[in-house]
Amino acid sequence: MIGVRDVLGPTTARSHRLLLVMAFAAIYLLWGSTYLAIRYAVDTLPPLLMAGTRAATAGAVLFVFVTRGRFPRLSAGHWRTVSVSGGLMFLGGHGLLCWAEQRIESGIAALVLAMIPIWMVIVGWVSGGGKPGFGTITGVVLGFTGIVVLVSPWKSSMGMLGEPAALGALIGSGFLWVCGSLYARKALPPGNVALSTAMQLLTGGVLLLLVGIAIGEVNRLDFAMVSSRSILSLVYLIVFGSLVAFSAYSWLLRKTDPVLVGTYAFVNPVVAVALGWSLGGERFDIVTVFAGAVIVIGVAVVQRSVGVRPQQVVRANSRP
């Protein structure tokens, strides 16, 4: 069987694996920590304006860095494509998440969004992708089983799930994020991944700001009441949640299988629940520990089943 080392050579293959490990660490750990940061940020900042400021600022910084201050020649079609993907992922995905975290615990929010790999499989299959194999389905089922245990009826009766509307918003958030991710993977032209990432952040952030203004969030913003914790959380979200982690996410979508990339949603809840309990005063019990273990096992099964395919590496590295 031909492996990555045979295709790329020993040194390049080793470097590629290191980049993969670093990129997965970013989306696994940094994005896991952003749930608590979002909860802190929306304590005193309006959700859509906060999310819009985060995405637009990160997008503008990345855009300037990538283009070196020189505005590139981009077609209207390219801007239209990134506006669709950015709108789905940020206005839809992040907007609904930030709105929901005003009403629901950050750990529970992360657990509900662990449905993302399930949406990845379903949407990818329906949109013409390959049928998922037995191993992938088994891993997804294991992960979903862990979510069911965590988001259980007795926790709902204890008030840990917050408002039903918030739960519905989180489900919609995950679905729209996947739609935007897969659309970007298929519709964005090959080329500068960082530039496309910057444009998605920028357009998504602008859409969030426009909608936030349209629904009157500016009138509800009281700068005298904004806490330093909310400001610091916003800065953390811009730098680590957007610039670092989303760049790694976009790179991974072009380098490996989207179902494998989607497994971050299984690890994020473990990180989010641990941080919510240890730093945010959120509830934590033995059921959470058991369900978290099931989720991690599901991640391992999906990773082993999907893997990094040599032909995908060759195709990704052939892009200019």
C-alpha positions in Angstrom: 0.0 0.0 0.0 1.3 3.5 -0.9 1.6 5.8 2.1 2.1 9.5 2.6 5.9 8.9 3.0 6.1 7.2 -0.4 4.3 10.1 -2.1 6.0 13.1 -0.4 9.3 11.7 0.7 10.5 11.2 4.4 11.2 14.8 5.3 8.2 16.3 3.7 5.9 13.6 5.0 7.2 14.2 8.5 6.6 18.0 8.2 3.1 17.4 6.8 2.2 15.1 9.7 3.5 17.7 12.2 1.3 20.4 10.5 -1.7 18.1 10.7 -1.1 17.5 14.4 -0.7 21.2 15.1 -3.8 22.1 13.1 -5.9 19.4 14.8 -4.6 20.6 18.2 -5.8 24.1 17.4 -9.4 23.1 16.4 -9.6 20.5 19.2 -8.3 22.6 22.1 -8.6 26.2 21.2 -12.2 25.9 19.8 -13.0 23.9 22.9 -12.0 26.9 25.1 -14.0 29.4 23.0 -17.4 28.2 24.3 -16.6 29.6 27.8 -15.0 32.7 26.2 -18.2 33.3 24.3 -20.3 32.9 27.4 -18.1 35.5 29.2 -18.2 37.8 26.2 -22.0 37.8 25.8 -22.4 38.5 29.5 -22.2 42.2 28.8 -21.9 42.5 25.0 -24.8 42.0 22.5 -24.3 38.6 20.8 -24.4 39.5 17.1 -22.3 42.6 17.5 -19.8 40.7 19.5 -19.6 37.8 17.0 -19.5 40.3 14.1 -16.7 42.3 15.7 -14.8 39.1 16.3 -15.1 37.8 12.8 -14.7 41.1 10.9 -11.6 42.1 12.9 -9.9 38.7 12.5 -10.8 38.7 8.8 -9.4 42.2 8.2 -6.2 41.4 10.0 -5.7 38.2 8.1 -6.6 39.9 4.8 -4.0 42.6 5.3 -1.4 40.1 6.3 -2.0 37.8 3.3 -2.2 40.5 0.7 0.6 42.6 2.2 -1.6 45.7 1.9 -2.1 45.2 -1.8 -5.7 44.6 -2.8 -5.8 41.5 -5.0 -7.9 41.2 -8.2 -10.9 39.2 -7.2 -14.0 38.5 -9.3 -17.5 39.3 -8.2 -18.2 35.5 -8.3 -15.4 34.9 -5.7 -16.8 37.5 -3.3 -20.3 36.0 -3.8 -19.0 32.6 -3.0 -17.2 33.6 0.2 -20.2 35.7 1.2 -22.5 32.6 1.0 -20.1 30.4 2.9 -19.2 33.2 5.4 -22.9 34.0 5.9 -23.8 30.4 6.6 -20.9 29.7 8.9 -20.7 33.0 10.8 -24.1 34.8 10.6 -25.9 31.4 10.9 -23.4 29.2 12.8 -21.8 31.7 15.2 -24.7 34.1 15.4 -27.1 31.4 16.7 -24.4 30.0 19.0 -23.7 33.4 20.6 -27.4 34.1 21.0 -28.0 30.7 22.6 -25.1 31.1 25.1 -26.9 33.9 26.8 -29.4 31.3 27.9 -27.5 28.0 28.1 -24.3 26.7 29.8 -21.2 26.7 27.6 -20.5 23.0 28.2 -24.0 22.0 27.1 -23.7 24.3 24.1 -20.5 22.5 23.1 -22.2 19.1 23.6 -25.2 19.9 21.4 -22.8 21.1 18.6 -21.1 17.8 18.8 -23.8 16.8 16.3 -21.6 18.5 13.6 -20.0 15.2 12.4 -23.4 13.8 12.0 -24.4 16.7 9.8 -21.1 16.4 8.0 -21.9 12.8 7.0 -25.6 13.5 6.1 -25.1 16.7 4.2 -22.0 15.4 2.5 -23.8 12.2 1.4 -26.9 14.0 0.2 -24.8 16.6 -1.7 -23.2 13.8 -3.8 -20.4 12.6 -1.5 -19.4 9.0 -0.9 -21.5 6.8 1.3 -19.9 6.6 4.8 -18.3 3.3 5.7 -19.2 1.1 8.6 -16.3 2.4 10.7 -17.3 6.1 10.2 -21.0 5.3 11.0 -19.9 3.4 14.1 -17.8 6.3 15.4 -20.6 8.8 14.7 -23.1 6.6 16.5 -20.7 6.3 19.5 -20.2 10.0 19.6 -24.0 10.7 19.3 -24.6 8.1 22.1 -22.4 10.1 24.4 -24.3 13.3 23.5 -27.6 11.6 24.3 -26.3 10.6 27.7 -25.1 14.1 28.4 -28.2 15.9 27.1 -30.5 13.7 29.0 -34.1 14.1 30.2 -33.1 14.3 33.9 -30.6 17.1 33.1 -33.4 18.9 31.2 -35.6 18.7 34.3 -32.9 20.1 36.4 -32.7 23.2 34.2 -29.3 22.4 32.7 -30.5 22.8 29.1 -31.9 26.3 29.5 -34.6 27.4 27.1 -35.9 25.1 24.3 -35.4 27.9 21.9 -31.7 28.0 22.8 -31.4 24.3 22.1 -33.1 24.7 18.7 -30.7 27.6 17.9 -27.7 25.4 18.7 -28.9 22.6 16.5 -29.5 25.1 13.7 -26.0 26.5 14.3 -24.3 23.2 13.8 -26.3 22.5 10.6 -25.6 25.9 9.0 -21.9 25.7 9.9 -21.6 22.3 8.1 -23.5 23.7 5.1 -21.1 26.6 4.9 -18.0 24.4 5.3 -19.0 21.9 2.6 -20.1 24.7 0.3 -16.7 26.4 0.7 -14.9 23.2 0.1 -16.7 22.6 -3.2 -17.2 26.2 -4.5 -14.1 28.1 -3.5 -11.5 27.9 -6.3 -8.1 26.3 -5.6 -5.5 28.8 -4.5 -4.7 30.9 -1.5 -6.4 29.2 1.5 -5.5 32.0 3.8 -7.0 34.6 1.5 -10.3 32.7 1.2 -10.4 32.3 5.0 -9.9 36.0 5.5 -12.7 36.8 3.1 -15.1 34.4 4.7 -14.3 35.9 8.1 -14.7 39.4 6.8 -17.9 38.9 4.9 -19.5 36.8 7.7 -18.5 39.5 10.2 -20.0 42.3 8.2 -23.2 40.3 7.8 -23.4 39.7 11.6 -22.8 43.4 12.3 -25.5 44.5 9.8 -28.1 42.1 11.2 -27.1 43.1 14.8 -27.6 46.8 13.9 -30.9 46.0 12.1 -32.4 44.2 15.1 -31.5 47.0 17.5 -28.5 45.6 19.4 -26.7 49.0 19.2 -29.4 50.5 21.3 -29.0 47.9 23.9 -25.2 48.3 24.1 -24.1 50.2 27.2 -20.4 50.7 27.2 -20.4 51.7 30.9 -21.8 48.2 31.7 -19.3 46.2 29.5 -17.0 44.2 31.8 -13.2 43.8 31.3 -13.8 40.0 31.3 -16.1 40.4 28.3 -13.5 42.6 26.5 -10.6 40.1 27.2 -12.8 37.2 26.1 -13.5 39.0 22.8 -9.8 39.6 22.2 -9.1 35.9 22.9 -11.8 34.9 20.5 -10.4 37.1 17.8 -6.8 35.9 18.1 -7.1 32.3 19.0 -10.7 31.3 18.1 -10.7 33.0 14.7 -7.2 33.8 13.4 -5.5 30.7 14.7 -8.2 28.0 14.9 -10.3 28.9 11.9 -7.2 29.2 9.7 -6.2 25.7 10.8 -9.8 24.5 10.1 -9.9 25.9 6.6 -6.5 24.3 5.9 -7.6 20.9 7.2 -10.7 21.0 5.0 -8.5 21.1 2.0 -6.0 18.6 3.2 -8.0 15.7 4.6 -11.5 14.2 4.7 -14.3 16.7 6.0 -15.7 13.9 8.2 -12.3 13.6 10.0 -12.1 17.4 10.4 -15.6 17.3 11.9 -14.4 15.1 14.7 -13.3 18.3 16.5 -16.9 18.6 17.6 -16.4 15.4 19.7 -13.3 16.7 21.5 -14.6 20.3 22.0 -17.3 19.3 24.4 -14.8 17.5 26.7 -12.6 20.6 26.8 -15.6 22.9 27.1 -17.3 21.0 29.9 -14.0 20.8 31.8 -13.3 24.5 31.5 -17.0 25.4 32.3 -16.8 23.3 35.5 -13.3 24.4 36.6 -13.4 28.1 35.6 -17.0 28.9 34.9 -18.8 27.3 37.9 -20.9 25.1 35.7 -22.3 21.7 36.8 -20.2 18.5 36.4 -21.1 14.9 37.4 -20.2 11.2 36.8 -22.6 11.0 33.9 -20.6 13.7 32.1 -17.4 11.8 32.7 -18.9 8.6 31.3 -20.4 10.3 28.2 -17.2 12.2 27.6 -15.3 8.9 27.4 -17.8 7.5 24.9 -17.4 10.6 22.8 -13.6 10.4 22.8 -13.8 6.7 21.7 -16.1 7.8 18.9 -13.5 10.3 17.7 -10.8 7.6 17.7 -13.0 5.2 15.7 -13.8 7.9 13.1 -10.1 8.9 12.8 -9.0 5.3 12.3 -11.8 4.6 9.8 -11.3 7.8 7.7 -7.6 8.4 8.0 -5.5 10.6 5.7 -5.7 9.2 2.2 -2.6 9.5 0.1 -4.5 10.5 -3.0 -6.1 13.4 -1.1 -2.6 14.6 -0.1 -1.4 14.6 -3.6 -4.4 16.4 -4.9 -4.2 19.0 -2.1 -0.5 19.6 -2.7 -1.0 20.1 -6.4 -2.8 23.3 -5.8 -0.7 26.5 -6.4 
